[in-house]
Every structure is written in C-alpha cells, then in structure tokens.
C-alpha cells in the first residue's frame, strides 16, 4: 500500500525510498519462495503430511514452483537497469540482462524497453530449462540470481516428481 500511495498510477516517478522499499519487499518475496522450497524438500525427505498423496504433493510442489517463478520475475523486473522507473526514462548502454531486442536492433524499435512480461518469460524459461534461453545475464548479480533460481527449480521439480512416482508405485 505504501508503494501505491507513494507513486499512484504509473511507475515512472519512484524516489530512492520507494525503490529501496520495493527491492526489500521483492527480496522478502524471493526469500520466502526459497524458504518454501526448503520446507517442501524437508517434508519430502521426512515424509510430511502433503507428501503421502501424489495429488497433494503435485499441488503443493506446483504452487511452490509457480511462486518461485513469480518471485524471481519480480526480482529481475525490479533490479534490471535501475528498475522500471529508470527504464521508463532511459535504457542504460550496458544492461544487466540482455534481451534479443537489445542485441539486434532489427528485431524491435529503437525505443524498445523490457516490460514485466519479458521478465516473467525469463523467469519461466530459466525455471524450466535450468539455464538462460534467449536472455543473457551480463551482470554478476543477474548470473547469481539466475543460478539460484535454476537450482531451486531443479530441487522442486526433481524431488517432487521422484516422490510422486514413488507414492504412485
């Protein structure tokens, strides 16, 4: 609510305080997604209540996986190129995440800017391929964040599928 009150309507006027608050909130969201993964892995390893049924396990695992995709997409959205407000005014010459439209000017107009859907797609493909697909991480924070997301997704998908097959057998 504080973010909406501080910048109602558009996201092109953020102050340093609002940007810090936004990064902190998204960071908490990403950490909670990682914590949910740790809890799910612990439940799988110690036969928690939601791991006794394949249906329950797949629902829980799918929810945790989807939450990690959303959390990391928001993290990429907020951290890349100074955040959405900075991108609305100008794109830096050296972005932290290089989209195909930035690498080849023939693919888009000169004023192209990544939007949230581009970061959601990045998080989704990174979580399913466990590696970058078409968006290349250039900054160290982007490489580390994408690596963490890939490892979290691998843990979720690998253990949930293995346990579900075991429960069904």
N, C-alpha and C positions, 0 to 999 in steps of 0.2 A: 504494500500500500504506500509505503514511503517513496518507493521508486516512481510510482504512478503520480503521486502528489507532487513530487519534485520535478517531473517532466511530463506533464499531461499531454496526451495526443501523440506527437511524434517523438522519436528518439534522437533528435539531432542537436539537442541543447544540453547535454549532460555536463554537470560540473564534476570536478575531481572527487568530491564527496560522494555523489551519486554513482560514479564509476567504481569507486572503491567498494561501496555497499553492494553494487551489482556483482562485482567479481567475488566478493565474500559470500554472497548468497548462492551463486552458481558453484563456488568451491565447496560449500557445505553440501549442496545437492550432489555433486560428483563424489564427495567422500561418503555420503550416505549410500550411494549406489555401490561403491566399493565395499562398504560395510555390509550391505545386504548380501553381496556375493560371498563375503567371508562367512556370514551366518548360514547361508544356503549350503556352502561347502561343509561347514561344521555339522549341519543337520544330515547331510548325505553320509558323511563319514561316521556319524554316531547314531544313525537310524532315527532321525527326528520324526515327528508325527506326520509331516507332509511328504515324507519320503516312502511311506508304506503303500501308497496308492500311485500308480503310474499317472493317472489323470491329475491328481492333486500336485504331484511333482512337476509335471509338464506345465500346469497352470502357474505354479509358483516360479519355476525356472523361466518361463516365458515373460512373466511380469518383471522379474528382476532384470532379465536381459533387455527388455524394452526400456526400462527405467535407466539402465546404463547408457543405452543409445541416446535417449533424450538428454540425460545429464551431460554427456560428453559433447553432444551437438551444441548445447548452450554454452559450454565451456569454450569450444572452438569459436563460436559466434562472438563471445564477449572478449576473448583475448586477441584474436587475429587483427592485425593492422590498427591497433589502438581502440578497437571496439566499434560498435555500429554507428555511434555518433561521429567518430572520426572518419569512418569510411563514407558517411553521407557527404562530408565536405571535401575529402580528397583521399586518394589511394596513395600509400607510400610507394616509392620506386622499388623497394625490396620488401615484399610482403613475407609474413611468417609461413603462410600456406599459399602455394602457387596453384591456382586453378587453370584448367586448359585455356579458358578465355583470356587469361593474363599472359600465358606463354605464347599464344599465337593470336596476334591482333586480327587476323582474318576471320576468327570464329565469333567475334562479337563487335559491338560498337565501342568506340574509344572511351565512352563514359561508363562502361560496364562495371558494376560493383557486386560482390557476392552478397546474397541475401540469406536469410535464415534457412531456407530450403536447401541451399548449397551446402551449408554446414550439417544439416540433418542427413543429407545424402552422403556426405563424407563420413559421418559417424556410423551410419548404417553399413556402408561398404567396408569400412575398417573393422567393424564388429563381425562381419560375415566372412571376409577374406583374410582377416588377421594381418593385414598389411595395407599400405596405401594402394589405391587403384589408379584414379586419374588425378587426384590432388596430392601434390608433393609437399611434405613438410620440409621447410628450409631452416627454420629457427630451432635451436636446441629444445626449447620448451615444447614446440609442436611435435618433435620427434619423440620426446619422453612421454607426452600425453597420449599420442597415438599408440606407442608401445604399451603403456599401461592399459589402455582400452582394449587392445588386442589380447593381452594376457588375461584380463578379466573376462572377456567374452569367451576365450578358449576354455577357461575354467568352467564357466557356466554351461556352455554347450557340451563340452566333453563329459563332464561329470553327470549332468542331468540326463543326457541321452544314455550313458552307460548304466546309470542307476535305474532308469525307466525300463531298459531292456532286461535288466536283472530282475526287477519286480514282476515284469510280464512273464518271465520264464518259469 
